[in-house]
Amino acid sequence: MKKNAGVLILFILLGWLTGTWIAKLLLPVKALSFLTTSKMLEWSPEANLDIIHYDINIEFKLCLLGLIGIITAVWLYRRL
């Protein structure tokens, strides 16, 4: 199977999503709060160039289980 960047990005997004869903399921378990606590990463590029103006807000929610999901997804991709 030929590996390409699109498949890698798909694996990363699916791993991140799976890890985040597991974190949501484990949210009521207080002993695992170190795995489920999330941090918001924000990026807000904007510009006003007289003829065009843009303002974009991008937010990523990352927790330890999401990061574990990403690492697992990259490992699985490399095993292909």
Distance bins in CASP14 RR format, pairs under 12 A and 6 or more apart:
PFRMAT RR
TARGET T0000
AUTHOR 0000-0000-0000
RMODE 2
METHOD distances of the structure
MODEL  1
1 7 0 0 0 0 1 0 0 0 0 0 0
1 77 0 0 0 0 0 1 0 0 0 0 0
1 79 0 0 0 0 0 1 0 0 0 0 0
1 80 1 0 1 0 0 0 0 0 0 0 0
2 8 0 0 0 0 0 1 0 0 0 0 0
2 80 0 0 0 0 1 0 0 0 0 0 0
3 9 0 0 0 0 0 1 0 0 0 0 0
3 10 0 0 0 0 0 1 0 0 0 0 0
3 11 0 0 0 0 0 1 0 0 0 0 0
3 74 0 0 0 0 0 1 0 0 0 0 0
3 76 0 0 0 0 0 1 0 0 0 0 0
3 77 1 0 0 1 0 0 0 0 0 0 0
3 78 0 0 0 0 1 0 0 0 0 0 0
3 79 0 0 0 0 0 1 0 0 0 0 0
3 80 1 0 0 1 0 0 0 0 0 0 0
4 10 0 0 0 0 1 0 0 0 0 0 0
4 11 0 0 0 0 0 1 0 0 0 0 0
4 77 0 0 0 0 0 1 0 0 0 0 0
4 80 0 0 0 0 0 1 0 0 0 0 0
5 11 0 0 0 0 0 1 0 0 0 0 0
5 12 0 0 0 0 0 1 0 0 0 0 0
5 77 0 0 0 0 0 1 0 0 0 0 0
6 12 0 0 0 0 1 0 0 0 0 0 0
6 13 0 0 0 0 1 0 0 0 0 0 0
6 14 0 0 0 0 0 1 0 0 0 0 0
6 77 0 0 0 0 0 1 0 0 0 0 0
7 13 0 0 0 0 0 1 0 0 0 0 0
7 14 0 0 0 0 0 1 0 0 0 0 0
7 73 0 0 0 0 0 1 0 0 0 0 0
7 74 0 0 0 0 0 1 0 0 0 0 0
7 76 0 0 0 0 0 1 0 0 0 0 0
7 77 1 0 0 1 0 0 0 0 0 0 0
7 78 0 0 0 0 0 1 0 0 0 0 0
7 80 0 0 0 0 1 0 0 0 0 0 0
8 14 0 0 0 0 0 1 0 0 0 0 0
8 15 0 0 0 0 0 1 0 0 0 0 0
8 70 0 0 0 0 0 1 0 0 0 0 0
8 73 0 0 0 0 1 0 0 0 0 0 0
8 74 1 0 0 1 0 0 0 0 0 0 0
8 75 0 0 0 0 0 1 0 0 0 0 0
8 76 0 0 0 0 0 1 0 0 0 0 0
8 77 1 0 1 0 0 0 0 0 0 0 0
8 78 0 0 0 0 1 0 0 0 0 0 0
8 80 0 0 0 0 1 0 0 0 0 0 0
9 15 0 0 0 0 0 1 0 0 0 0 0
9 16 0 0 0 0 0 1 0 0 0 0 0
9 70 0 0 0 0 0 1 0 0 0 0 0
9 73 0 0 0 0 1 0 0 0 0 0 0
9 74 0 0 0 0 0 1 0 0 0 0 0
9 77 0 0 0 0 1 0 0 0 0 0 0
10 16 0 0 0 0 0 1 0 0 0 0 0
10 17 0 0 0 0 0 1 0 0 0 0 0
10 73 0 0 0 0 1 0 0 0 0 0 0
10 74 0 0 0 0 0 1 0 0 0 0 0
10 76 0 0 0 0 0 1 0 0 0 0 0
10 77 0 0 0 0 1 0 0 0 0 0 0
10 80 0 0 0 0 0 1 0 0 0 0 0
11 17 0 0 0 0 0 1 0 0 0 0 0
11 18 0 0 0 0 0 1 0 0 0 0 0
11 69 0 0 0 0 1 0 0 0 0 0 0
11 70 0 0 0 0 1 0 0 0 0 0 0
11 71 0 0 0 0 0 1 0 0 0 0 0
11 72 0 0 0 0 1 0 0 0 0 0 0
11 73 1 0 1 0 0 0 0 0 0 0 0
11 74 1 0 0 1 0 0 0 0 0 0 0
11 75 0 0 0 0 1 0 0 0 0 0 0
11 76 1 0 0 1 0 0 0 0 0 0 0
11 77 1 0 1 0 0 0 0 0 0 0 0
11 78 0 0 0 0 1 0 0 0 0 0 0
11 79 0 0 0 0 0 1 0 0 0 0 0
11 80 0 0 0 0 1 0 0 0 0 0 0
12 18 0 0 0 0 0 1 0 0 0 0 0
12 19 0 0 0 0 0 1 0 0 0 0 0
12 66 0 0 0 0 0 1 0 0 0 0 0
12 67 0 0 0 0 0 1 0 0 0 0 0
12 69 0 0 0 0 1 0 0 0 0 0 0
12 70 1 0 1 0 0 0 0 0 0 0 0
12 71 0 0 0 0 1 0 0 0 0 0 0
12 72 0 0 0 0 0 1 0 0 0 0 0
12 73 1 0 1 0 0 0 0 0 0 0 0
12 74 1 0 0 1 0 0 0 0 0 0 0
12 75 0 0 0 0 0 1 0 0 0 0 0
12 76 0 0 0 0 0 1 0 0 0 0 0
12 77 0 0 0 0 1 0 0 0 0 0 0
13 19 0 0 0 0 0 1 0 0 0 0 0
13 20 0 0 0 0 0 1 0 0 0 0 0
13 60 0 0 0 0 0 1 0 0 0 0 0
13 66 0 0 0 0 0 1 0 0 0 0 0
13 69 0 0 0 0 0 1 0 0 0 0 0
13 70 0 0 0 0 1 0 0 0 0 0 0
13 73 0 0 0 0 1 0 0 0 0 0 0
13 74 0 0 0 0 0 1 0 0 0 0 0
13 77 0 0 0 0 0 1 0 0 0 0 0
14 20 0 0 0 0 0 1 0 0 0 0 0
14 21 0 0 0 0 0 1 0 0 0 0 0
14 66 0 0 0 0 0 1 0 0 0 0 0
14 69 0 0 0 0 1 0 0 0 0 0 0
14 70 0 0 0 0 1 0 0 0 0 0 0
14 72 0 0 0 0 0 1 0 0 0 0 0
14 73 1 0 0 1 0 0 0 0 0 0 0
14 74 0 0 0 0 0 1 0 0 0 0 0
14 76 0 0 0 0 1 0 0 0 0 0 0
14 77 0 0 0 0 0 1 0 0 0 0 0
15 21 0 0 0 0 1 0 0 0 0 0 0
15 22 0 0 0 0 1 0 0 0 0 0 0
15 23 0 0 0 0 0 1 0 0 0 0 0
15 65 0 0 0 0 1 0 0 0 0 0 0
15 66 1 0 0 1 0 0 0 0 0 0 0
15 67 0 0 0 0 1 0 0 0 0 0 0
15 68 0 0 0 0 1 0 0 0 0 0 0
15 69 1 0 1 0 0 0 0 0 0 0 0
15 70 1 0 1 0 0 0 0 0 0 0 0
15 71 0 0 0 0 1 0 0 0 0 0 0
15 72 1 0 0 1 0 0 0 0 0 0 0
15 73 1 1 0 0 0 0 0 0 0 0 0
15 74 0 0 0 0 1 0 0 0 0 0 0
15 75 0 0 0 0 0 1 0 0 0 0 0
15 76 0 0 0 0 1 0 0 0 0 0 0
15 77 0 0 0 0 0 1 0 0 0 0 0
16 22 0 0 0 0 0 1 0 0 0 0 0
16 23 0 0 0 0 0 1 0 0 0 0 0
16 38 0 0 0 0 0 1 0 0 0 0 0
16 60 0 0 0 0 1 0 0 0 0 0 0
16 61 0 0 0 0 1 0 0 0 0 0 0
16 62 1 0 0 1 0 0 0 0 0 0 0
16 63 0 0 0 0 1 0 0 0 0 0 0
16 64 0 0 0 0 0 1 0 0 0 0 0
16 65 0 0 0 0 1 0 0 0 0 0 0
16 66 1 0 1 0 0 0 0 0 0 0 0
16 67 0 0 0 0 1 0 0 0 0 0 0
16 68 0 0 0 0 1 0 0 0 0 0 0
16 69 1 0 0 1 0 0 0 0 0 0 0
16 70 1 0 1 0 0 0 0 0 0 0 0
16 71 0 0 0 0 0 1 0 0 0 0 0
16 72 0 0 0 0 0 1 0 0 0 0 0
16 73 1 0 0 1 0 0 0 0 0 0 0
16 74 0 0 0 0 0 1 0 0 0 0 0
17 23 0 0 0 0 0 1 0 0 0 0 0
17 24 0 0 0 0 0 1 0 0 0 0 0
17 61 0 0 0 0 0 1 0 0 0 0 0
17 62 0 0 0 0 0 1 0 0 0 0 0
17 63 0 0 0 0 0 1 0 0 0 0 0
17 65 0 0 0 0 0 1 0 0 0 0 0
17 66 0 0 0 0 1 0 0 0 0 0 0
17 69 0 0 0 0 1 0 0 0 0 0 0
17 70 0 0 0 0 1 0 0 0 0 0 0
17 73 0 0 0 0 1 0 0 0 0 0 0
18 24 0 0 0 0 0 1 0 0 0 0 0
18 25 0 0 0 0 0 1 0 0 0 0 0
18 65 0 0 0 0 1 0 0 0 0 0 0
18 66 1 0 0 1 0 0 0 0 0 0 0
18 67 0 0 0 0 0 1 0 0 0 0 0
18 68 0 0 0 0 1 0 0 0 0 0 0
18 69 1 0 0 1 0 0 0 0 0 0 0
18 70 0 0 0 0 1 0 0 0 0 0 0
18 71 0 0 0 0 0 1 0 0 0 0 0
18 72 0 0 0 0 1 0 0 0 0 0 0
18 73 0 0 0 0 1 0 0 0 0 0 0
18 76 0 0 0 0 0 1 0 0 0 0 0
19 25 0 0 0 0 1 0 0 0 0 0 0
19 26 0 0 0 0 1 0 0 0 0 0 0
19 35 0 0 0 0 1 0 0 0 0 0 0
19 36 0 0 0 0 1 0 0 0 0 0 0
19 38 0 0 0 0 0 1 0 0 0 0 0
19 61 0 0 0 0 0 1 0 0 0 0 0
19 62 0 0 0 0 0 1 0 0 0 0 0
19 63 1 0 0 1 0 0 0 0 0 0 0
19 64 0 0 0 0 1 0 0 0 0 0 0
19 65 1 0 1 0 0 0 0 0 0 0 0
19 66 1 0 1 0 0 0 0 0 0 0 0
19 67 0 0 0 0 1 0 0 0 0 0 0
19 68 1 0 0 1 0 0 0 0 0 0 0
19 69 1 0 1 0 0 0 0 0 0 0 0
19 70 0 0 0 0 1 0 0 0 0 0 0
19 71 0 0 0 0 0 1 0 0 0 0 0
19 72 0 0 0 0 1 0 0 0 0 0 0
19 73 0 0 0 0 1 0 0 0 0 0 0
20 26 0 0 0 0 0 1 0 0 0 0 0
20 27 0 0 0 0 0 1 0 0 0 0 0
20 35 0 0 0 0 0 1 0 0 0 0 0
20 36 0 0 0 0 1 0 0 0 0 0 0
20 38 0 0 0 0 1 0 0 0 0 0 0
20 60 0 0 0 0 0 1 0 0 0 0 0
20 61 1 0 0 1 0 0 0 0 0 0 0
20 62 0 0 0 0 1 0 0 0 0 0 0
20 63 1 0 0 1 0 0 0 0 0 0 0
20 64 0 0 0 0 0 1 0 0 0 0 0
20 65 1 0 0 1 0 0 0 0 0 0 0
20 66 1 0 1 0 0 0 0 0 0 0 0
20 67 0 0 0 0 0 1 0 0 0 0 0
20 68 0 0 0 0 0 1 0 0 0 0 0
20 69 0 0 0 0 1 0 0 0 0 0 0
20 70 0 0 0 0 0 1 0 0 0 0 0
21 27 0 0 0 0 0 1 0 0 0 0 0
21 36 0 0 0 0 0 1 0 0 0 0 0
21 63 0 0 0 0 0 1 0 0 0 0 0
21 65 0 0 0 0 1 0 0 0 0 0 0
21 66 0 0 0 0 1 0 0 0 0 0 0
21 69 0 0 0 0 0 1 0 0 0 0 0
22 29 0 0 0 0 0 1 0 0 0 0 0
22 32 0 0 0 0 0 1 0 0 0 0 0
22 35 0 0 0 0 1 0 0 0 0 0 0
22 36 0 0 0 0 1 0 0 0 0 0 0
22 63 0 0 0 0 1 0 0 0 0 0 0
22 64 0 0 0 0 0 1 0 0 0 0 0
22 65 1 0 1 0 0 0 0 0 0 0 0
22 66 1 0 0 1 0 0 0 0 0 0 0
22 67 0 0 0 0 0 1 0 0 0 0 0
22 68 0 0 0 0 1 0 0 0 0 0 0
22 69 0 0 0 0 1 0 0 0 0 0 0
22 72 0 0 0 0 0 1 0 0 0 0 0
23 29 0 0 0 0 0 1 0 0 0 0 0
23 32 0 0 0 0 1 0 0 0 0 0 0
23 33 0 0 0 0 0 1 0 0 0 0 0
23 34 0 0 0 0 0 1 0 0 0 0 0
23 35 1 0 0 1 0 0 0 0 0 0 0
23 36 1 0 1 0 0 0 0 0 0 0 0
23 37 0 0 0 0 1 0 0 0 0 0 0
23 38 1 0 0 1 0 0 0 0 0 0 0
23 39 0 0 0 0 0 1 0 0 0 0 0
23 61 0 0 0 0 1 0 0 0 0 0 0
23 62 0 0 0 0 0 1 0 0 0 0 0
23 63 1 0 1 0 0 0 0 0 0 0 0
23 64 1 0 0 1 0 0 0 0 0 0 0
23 65 1 0 1 0 0 0 0 0 0 0 0
23 66 1 0 0 1 0 0 0 0 0 0 0
23 67 0 0 0 0 0 1 0 0 0 0 0
23 68 0 0 0 0 1 0 0 0 0 0 0
23 69 0 0 0 0 1 0 0 0 0 0 0
24 32 0 0 0 0 0 1 0 0 0 0 0
24 35 0 0 0 0 0 1 0 0 0 0 0
24 36 1 0 0 1 0 0 0 0 0 0 0
24 38 0 0 0 0 1 0 0 0 0 0 0
24 61 0 0 0 0 0 1 0 0 0 0 0
24 63 0 0 0 0 1 0 0 0 0 0 0
24 65 0 0 0 0 1 0 0 0 0 0 0
24 66 0 0 0 0 0 1 0 0 0 0 0
25 32 0 0 0 0 0 1 0 0 0 0 0
25 35 0 0 0 0 0 1 0 0 0 0 0
25 36 0 0 0 0 1 0 0 0 0 0 0
25 65 0 0 0 0 1 0 0 0 0 0 0
26 32 1 0 1 0 0 0 0 0 0 0 0
26 33 0 0 0 0 1 0 0 0 0 0 0
26 34 0 0 0 0 0 1 0 0 0 0 0
26 35 1 0 0 1 0 0 0 0 0 0 0
26 36 1 0 1 0 0 0 0 0 0 0 0
26 37 0 0 0 0 0 1 0 0 0 0 0
26 63 0 0 0 0 1 0 0 0 0 0 0
26 64 0 0 0 0 0 1 0 0 0 0 0
26 65 1 0 0 1 0 0 0 0 0 0 0
26 66 0 0 0 0 0 1 0 0 0 0 0
27 33 0 0 0 0 1 0 0 0 0 0 0
27 35 0 0 0 0 1 0 0 0 0 0 0
27 36 1 0 1 0 0 0 0 0 0 0 0
27 37 0 0 0 0 1 0 0 0 0 0 0
27 38 0 0 0 0 1 0 0 0 0 0 0
27 63 0 0 0 0 1 0 0 0 0 0 0
27 65 0 0 0 0 0 1 0 0 0 0 0
28 36 0 0 0 0 1 0 0 0 0 0 0
29 35 0 0 0 0 1 0 0 0 0 0 0
29 36 1 0 0 1 0 0 0 0 0 0 0
29 65 0 0 0 0 0 1 0 0 0 0 0
30 36 0 0 0 0 1 0 0 0 0 0 0
30 37 0 0 0 0 0 1 0 0 0 0 0
32 63 0 0 0 0 0 1 0 0 0 0 0
32 64 0 0 0 0 1 0 0 0 0 0 0
32 65 0 0 0 0 1 0 0 0 0 0 0
33 63 0 0 0 0 0 1 0 0 0 0 0
33 64 0 0 0 0 0 1 0 0 0 0 0
33 65 0 0 0 0 0 1 0 0 0 0 0
34 63 0 0 0 0 1 0 0 0 0 0 0
34 64 1 0 0 1 0 0 0 0 0 0 0
34 65 0 0 0 0 1 0 0 0 0 0 0
35 63 1 0 0 1 0 0 0 0 0 0 0
35 64 1 0 1 0 0 0 0 0 0 0 0
35 65 1 0 1 0 0 0 0 0 0 0 0
35 66 0 0 0 0 1 0 0 0 0 0 0
35 67 0 0 0 0 1 0 0 0 0 0 0
35 68 0 0 0 0 1 0 0 0 0 0 0
35 69 0 0 0 0 0 1 0 0 0 0 0
36 61 0 0 0 0 0 1 0 0 0 0 0
36 62 0 0 0 0 0 1 0 0 0 0 0
36 63 1 0 1 0 0 0 0 0 0 0 0
36 64 1 0 0 1 0 0 0 0 0 0 0
36 65 1 0 0 1 0 0 0 0 0 0 0
36 66 0 0 0 0 1 0 0 0 0 0 0
36 68 0 0 0 0 0 1 0 0 0 0 0
37 61 0 0 0 0 0 1 0 0 0 0 0
37 62 0 0 0 0 0 1 0 0 0 0 0
37 63 1 0 0 1 0 0 0 0 0 0 0
37 64 1 0 0 1 0 0 0 0 0 0 0
37 65 0 0 0 0 1 0 0 0 0 0 0
37 66 0 0 0 0 0 1 0 0 0 0 0
37 67 0 0 0 0 0 1 0 0 0 0 0
38 59 0 0 0 0 0 1 0 0 0 0 0
38 60 0 0 0 0 1 0 0 0 0 0 0
38 61 1 0 1 0 0 0 0 0 0 0 0
38 62 1 0 0 1 0 0 0 0 0 0 0
38 63 1 0 1 0 0 0 0 0 0 0 0
38 64 0 0 0 0 1 0 0 0 0 0 0
38 65 0 0 0 0 1 0 0 0 0 0 0
38 66 0 0 0 0 1 0 0 0 0 0 0
38 67 0 0 0 0 0 1 0 0 0 0 0
39 59 0 0 0 0 0 1 0 0 0 0 0
39 60 0 0 0 0 1 0 0 0 0 0 0
39 61 1 0 0 1 0 0 0 0 0 0 0
39 62 1 0 1 0 0 0 0 0 0 0 0
39 63 1 0 0 1 0 0 0 0 0 0 0
39 64 0 0 0 0 1 0 0 0 0 0 0
39 66 0 0 0 0 0 1 0 0 0 0 0
39 67 0 0 0 0 0 1 0 0 0 0 0
40 57 0 0 0 0 0 1 0 0 0 0 0
40 58 0 0 0 0 0 1 0 0 0 0 0
40 59 1 0 1 0 0 0 0 0 0 0 0
40 60 1 0 0 1 0 0 0 0 0 0 0
40 61 1 0 1 0 0 0 0 0 0 0 0
40 62 0 0 0 0 1 0 0 0 0 0 0
40 63 0 0 0 0 0 1 0 0 0 0 0
41 57 0 0 0 0 0 1 0 0 0 0 0
41 58 0 0 0 0 1 0 0 0 0 0 0
41 59 1 0 0 1 0 0 0 0 0 0 0
41 60 1 0 1 0 0 0 0 0 0 0 0
41 61 1 0 0 1 0 0 0 0 0 0 0
41 62 1 0 0 1 0 0 0 0 0 0 0
41 63 0 0 0 0 0 1 0 0 0 0 0
41 67 0 0 0 0 0 1 0 0 0 0 0
42 56 0 0 0 0 0 1 0 0 0 0 0
42 57 1 0 0 1 0 0 0 0 0 0 0
42 58 1 0 0 1 0 0 0 0 0 0 0
42 59 1 0 1 0 0 0 0 0 0 0 0
42 60 1 0 0 1 0 0 0 0 0 0 0
42 61 0 0 0 0 0 1 0 0 0 0 0
42 62 0 0 0 0 0 1 0 0 0 0 0
43 55 0 0 0 0 0 1 0 0 0 0 0
43 56 0 0 0 0 1 0 0 0 0 0 0
43 57 1 0 0 1 0 0 0 0 0 0 0
43 58 1 0 1 0 0 0 0 0 0 0 0
43 59 1 0 0 1 0 0 0 0 0 0 0
43 60 0 0 0 0 1 0 0 0 0 0 0
44 54 0 0 0 0 0 1 0 0 0 0 0
44 55 1 0 0 1 0 0 0 0 0 0 0
44 56 1 0 0 1 0 0 0 0 0 0 0
44 57 1 0 1 0 0 0 0 0 0 0 0
44 58 1 0 0 1 0 0 0 0 0 0 0
44 59 0 0 0 0 1 0 0 0 0 0 0
45 53 0 0 0 0 0 1 0 0 0 0 0
45 54 1 0 0 1 0 0 0 0 0 0 0
45 55 0 0 0 0 1 0 0 0 0 0 0
45 56 1 0 1 0 0 0 0 0 0 0 0
45 57 0 0 0 0 1 0 0 0 0 0 0
45 58 0 0 0 0 1 0 0 0 0 0 0
46 52 0 0 0 0 0 1 0 0 0 0 0
46 53 1 0 0 1 0 0 0 0 0 0 0
46 54 1 0 0 1 0 0 0 0 0 0 0
46 55 1 0 1 0 0 0 0 0 0 0 0
46 56 1 0 0 1 0 0 0 0 0 0 0
46 57 0 0 0 0 1 0 0 0 0 0 0
46 58 0 0 0 0 0 1 0 0 0 0 0
47 53 1 0 0 1 0 0 0 0 0 0 0
47 54 1 0 1 0 0 0 0 0 0 0 0
47 55 0 0 0 0 1 0 0 0 0 0 0
47 56 0 0 0 0 1 0 0 0 0 0 0
48 54 0 0 0 0 1 0 0 0 0 0 0
48 55 0 0 0 0 1 0 0 0 0 0 0
60 66 0 0 0 0 0 1 0 0 0 0 0
60 67 0 0 0 0 0 1 0 0 0 0 0
60 70 0 0 0 0 0 1 0 0 0 0 0
61 67 0 0 0 0 0 1 0 0 0 0 0
62 68 0 0 0 0 0 1 0 0 0 0 0
62 69 0 0 0 0 0 1 0 0 0 0 0
62 70 0 0 0 0 1 0 0 0 0 0 0
63 69 0 0 0 0 0 1 0 0 0 0 0
63 70 0 0 0 0 0 1 0 0 0 0 0
64 70 0 0 0 0 0 1 0 0 0 0 0
64 71 0 0 0 0 0 1 0 0 0 0 0
65 71 0 0 0 0 0 1 0 0 0 0 0
65 72 0 0 0 0 0 1 0 0 0 0 0
66 72 0 0 0 0 1 0 0 0 0 0 0
66 73 0 0 0 0 1 0 0 0 0 0 0
67 73 0 0 0 0 0 1 0 0 0 0 0
67 74 0 0 0 0 0 1 0 0 0 0 0
68 74 0 0 0 0 0 1 0 0 0 0 0
68 75 0 0 0 0 0 1 0 0 0 0 0
69 75 0 0 0 0 1 0 0 0 0 0 0
69 76 0 0 0 0 1 0 0 0 0 0 0
69 77 0 0 0 0 0 1 0 0 0 0 0
70 76 0 0 0 0 0 1 0 0 0 0 0
70 77 0 0 0 0 0 1 0 0 0 0 0
71 77 0 0 0 0 0 1 0 0 0 0 0
71 78 0 0 0 0 0 1 0 0 0 0 0
72 78 0 0 0 0 0 1 0 0 0 0 0
72 79 0 0 0 0 0 1 0 0 0 0 0
73 79 0 0 0 0 0 1 0 0 0 0 0
73 80 0 0 0 0 0 1 0 0 0 0 0
74 80 0 0 0 0 0 1 0 0 0 0 0
END
